[in-house]
């Protein structure tokens, strides 16, 4: 599961609601290149399903909860969906300055929370030919990475459709190159704890040094 209906995704022509995107549309990526959307899926989660399994409820990341300007507006995504983080502390855990963490690990941060059950909840899934970083309300958020956990959460018809779109045999998912290192839940929680203790944003703007970025940041 990926983005909650209503989330704005950056495209070369400007921001668009995620639910308006269709196969063949171009989306902007954090790395600068435009990517073609190959597949779009939709999952409706009922209020009862959310009540019985909180893992199906979305995570709301408030404005600037991750750092200055990130995200630009509040964004809601699935708990297991991953968000880009960038800081010197990430380097110590991932060996690179940038990495991906599951949204659920971010809930200790001010401005980030697990939402209550919603009367209507639609998740929109976006897949490209490769694993890319989309811009959701200004935050770097991954496209679908067809790995076992993500695929198992889909309806059988969606799995078949996605496999056919990617040219893979359903049940024989190939390894797709990850756009950034992925931190486990445990490491992501450790990163969040260190970030809060040091007051270092989880997303340090590229133009800033760690010293400049070491300030309190708003979350809404």
Backbone torsions as a table, in degrees:
resi	resn	phi	psi	omega
1	UNK	NA	145.2	-171.6
2	UNK	-122.5	-100.1	-169.8
3	UNK	-100.2	142.3	174.7
4	UNK	-77.2	139.3	177.5
5	UNK	-49.6	134.7	-178.6
6	UNK	105.4	-16.9	178.3
7	UNK	-65.9	138.2	179.2
8	UNK	-91.8	125.2	178.6
9	UNK	-108.5	132.6	179.6
10	UNK	-71.9	137.2	174.0
11	UNK	-131.8	166.2	177.6
12	UNK	-57.4	-23.4	-179.9
13	UNK	-98.3	7.2	-178.9
14	UNK	117.1	176.5	-178.4
15	UNK	-70.8	142.3	177.6
16	UNK	-136.5	145.9	173.7
17	UNK	-60.2	136.2	-175.0
18	UNK	-57.5	-34.7	-177.6
19	UNK	-70.4	-12.3	179.3
20	UNK	-87.7	-11.1	-177.9
21	UNK	-76.5	147.8	179.4
22	UNK	-140.9	162.4	178.8
23	UNK	-54.4	135.1	-177.9
24	UNK	100.6	-18.7	177.2
25	UNK	-72.0	151.2	176.2
26	UNK	-95.6	140.9	174.6
27	UNK	-124.4	148.8	176.2
28	UNK	-79.9	153.6	176.3
29	UNK	-125.2	159.9	-179.8
30	UNK	-62.5	-28.3	-177.7
31	UNK	-85.6	1.9	171.4
32	UNK	104.3	-28.4	-177.7
33	UNK	-85.0	149.1	173.1
34	UNK	-85.6	141.2	179.5
35	UNK	-121.7	147.9	177.4
36	UNK	-87.9	131.8	173.8
37	UNK	-74.0	122.4	179.8
38	UNK	-94.1	-32.5	-173.0
39	UNK	-148.0	139.3	176.4
40	UNK	-127.8	127.1	176.9
41	UNK	-120.9	160.2	179.7
42	UNK	-138.3	134.9	176.6
43	UNK	-127.7	125.7	176.1
44	UNK	-99.6	124.4	-179.7
45	UNK	-108.7	121.5	-177.3
46	UNK	-74.9	163.5	176.9
47	UNK	-59.7	-41.0	-179.6
48	UNK	-64.2	-40.0	178.4
49	UNK	-64.2	-38.9	178.3
50	UNK	-67.7	-36.7	179.6
51	UNK	-67.1	-36.6	-176.8
52	UNK	-83.9	-19.3	-177.9
53	UNK	-146.2	99.1	-176.2
54	UNK	-67.2	-13.9	176.9
55	UNK	-66.9	-12.8	178.5
56	UNK	-93.7	-7.3	178.4
57	UNK	-83.2	144.3	-174.9
58	UNK	-76.5	159.9	171.9
59	UNK	-99.7	129.9	176.1
60	UNK	-102.2	120.5	177.5
61	UNK	-104.5	111.3	-175.3
62	UNK	-71.9	165.5	179.8
63	UNK	-55.2	126.9	177.3
64	UNK	60.8	22.2	178.0
65	UNK	-69.0	-24.4	-178.7
66	UNK	-96.8	-16.5	-178.5
67	UNK	158.3	177.7	-179.2
68	UNK	-56.4	117.9	177.5
69	UNK	78.2	6.2	-176.7
70	UNK	-131.7	116.2	-12.4
71	UNK	-74.6	169.0	179.5
72	UNK	-73.4	-31.7	175.3
73	UNK	-139.7	161.8	179.7
74	UNK	-58.4	142.1	179.9
75	UNK	-133.0	143.2	177.8
76	UNK	-120.0	127.1	179.8
77	UNK	-137.3	170.0	178.9
78	UNK	-68.6	150.3	-177.3
79	UNK	-58.6	-34.3	-177.9
80	UNK	-86.8	-9.2	-178.8
81	UNK	-73.7	148.7	-169.1
82	UNK	-106.6	146.8	-176.5
83	UNK	-121.3	146.9	178.2
84	UNK	-75.9	136.3	170.4
85	UNK	-125.5	150.7	-175.9
86	UNK	-148.7	115.1	177.0
87	UNK	-171.3	165.6	175.6
88	UNK	-58.4	-31.5	179.3
89	UNK	-67.6	-31.6	175.6
90	UNK	-62.3	-40.1	-180.0
91	UNK	-57.5	-38.4	-177.7
92	UNK	-69.2	-28.8	-178.1
93	UNK	-94.9	-33.0	-174.0
94	UNK	-109.9	-13.9	-177.2
95	UNK	82.4	-2.6	176.4
96	UNK	-137.2	159.1	-175.4
97	UNK	-69.1	-26.3	-177.7
98	UNK	-121.3	147.8	178.1
99	UNK	-156.0	172.2	177.7
100	UNK	-112.2	139.0	178.9
101	UNK	-131.2	147.4	176.8
102	UNK	-67.6	141.2	-176.8
103	UNK	-57.4	-33.4	-178.1
104	UNK	-59.9	-31.4	-179.0
105	UNK	-68.7	-15.6	-175.3
106	UNK	-87.0	-6.4	-172.0
107	UNK	-62.4	-23.1	174.6
108	UNK	-67.0	-18.5	-177.8
109	UNK	-69.8	142.8	171.4
110	UNK	-57.9	133.4	178.6
111	UNK	90.1	-1.7	177.6
112	UNK	-119.1	131.6	-179.0
113	UNK	-154.3	154.2	171.2
114	UNK	-77.7	125.9	-176.4
115	UNK	-74.9	152.8	171.0
116	UNK	-69.8	170.0	178.1
117	UNK	-60.8	135.2	-177.1
118	UNK	-105.1	145.2	179.3
119	UNK	-57.8	-38.8	177.4
120	UNK	-133.8	130.0	179.6
121	UNK	-139.8	114.5	176.5
122	UNK	-115.9	125.0	172.2
123	UNK	-99.4	135.5	177.1
124	UNK	-111.2	129.8	-178.5
125	UNK	-108.2	135.5	179.3
126	UNK	-123.5	127.9	177.3
127	UNK	-122.8	138.5	175.1
128	UNK	-118.1	177.8	-179.3
129	UNK	-66.0	-21.6	177.4
130	UNK	-139.4	166.8	177.7
131	UNK	-73.9	120.5	-176.1
132	UNK	-132.8	166.4	175.6
133	UNK	-102.1	108.8	175.7
134	UNK	-83.1	164.9	177.8
135	UNK	-109.5	104.4	-179.0
136	UNK	-106.7	108.9	-175.3
137	UNK	53.3	33.2	177.2
138	UNK	89.6	-7.4	178.8
139	UNK	-97.9	146.5	176.2
140	UNK	-77.5	117.3	-179.1
141	UNK	-133.0	139.2	-173.9
142	UNK	-71.0	152.9	164.8
143	UNK	-80.4	176.7	-178.9
144	UNK	-60.6	131.7	169.6
145	UNK	-108.9	106.4	-173.1
146	UNK	-74.1	73.3	176.3
147	UNK	-105.9	166.2	-172.7
148	UNK	-50.9	-46.2	-176.5
149	UNK	-61.9	-44.3	-178.8
150	UNK	-69.0	-40.9	-177.2
151	UNK	-68.0	-38.9	-179.0
152	UNK	-65.1	-26.1	-179.8
153	UNK	-76.5	-11.2	-179.0
154	UNK	-85.5	157.2	171.9
155	UNK	-67.9	149.9	-179.5
156	UNK	-52.6	-40.3	-179.9
157	UNK	-65.4	-34.5	177.9
158	UNK	-68.3	-40.5	178.8
159	UNK	-60.4	-44.4	-179.8
160	UNK	-64.2	-45.7	-178.6
161	UNK	-62.5	-43.9	179.8
162	UNK	-65.0	-43.3	179.5
163	UNK	-60.9	-42.7	179.2
164	UNK	-65.1	-39.7	-180.0
165	UNK	-63.6	-40.8	-179.0
166	UNK	-81.9	-7.7	-179.9
167	UNK	78.0	25.1	179.5
168	UNK	-109.4	156.3	173.9
169	UNK	-78.4	129.6	179.9
170	UNK	-60.2	129.6	-176.1
171	UNK	95.2	-8.2	178.3
172	UNK	-125.7	64.4	-177.1
173	UNK	-71.9	129.2	-179.2
174	UNK	-86.3	159.3	177.7
175	UNK	-75.2	120.7	176.6
176	UNK	-99.5	134.2	-178.3
177	UNK	-61.9	128.6	-178.9
178	UNK	-75.6	136.2	-176.4
179	UNK	-70.4	-26.7	175.3
180	UNK	-147.4	160.7	173.3
181	UNK	-58.0	146.5	179.9
182	UNK	-111.4	124.9	177.8
183	UNK	-87.0	140.3	174.4
184	UNK	-65.5	165.8	178.5
185	UNK	-58.2	-42.4	-178.4
186	UNK	-62.9	-45.4	179.7
187	UNK	-68.4	-36.6	179.0
188	UNK	-64.2	-40.8	177.7
189	UNK	-64.5	-37.5	177.8
190	UNK	-65.4	-40.6	178.5
191	UNK	-61.5	-45.2	179.9
192	UNK	-62.4	-42.3	179.0
193	UNK	-61.0	-45.1	179.6
194	UNK	-66.0	-39.6	-179.8
195	UNK	-62.3	-43.3	-179.7
196	UNK	-68.2	-38.0	-179.0
197	UNK	-66.9	-38.1	-177.1
198	UNK	-92.8	-6.7	-176.3
199	UNK	60.3	31.0	175.7
200	UNK	-94.1	125.4	177.3
201	UNK	-57.1	151.1	176.9
202	UNK	-76.8	-22.0	175.1
203	UNK	-123.2	100.5	177.5
204	UNK	-86.2	122.2	178.7
205	UNK	-54.9	141.3	-177.2
206	UNK	-59.2	-30.6	-176.4
207	UNK	-77.9	-11.4	-175.4
208	UNK	-103.4	153.8	171.9
209	UNK	-87.8	160.9	177.0
210	UNK	-56.2	-34.0	-178.3
211	UNK	-67.5	-42.0	179.5
212	UNK	-66.3	-37.1	-175.5
213	UNK	-77.1	-12.5	-175.4
214	UNK	-78.4	72.5	-179.9
215	UNK	-138.1	164.0	173.5
216	UNK	-69.5	145.8	178.8
217	UNK	-130.0	150.0	-176.4
218	UNK	-78.9	153.9	171.9
219	UNK	-138.9	138.8	-179.6
220	UNK	-139.8	NA	NA
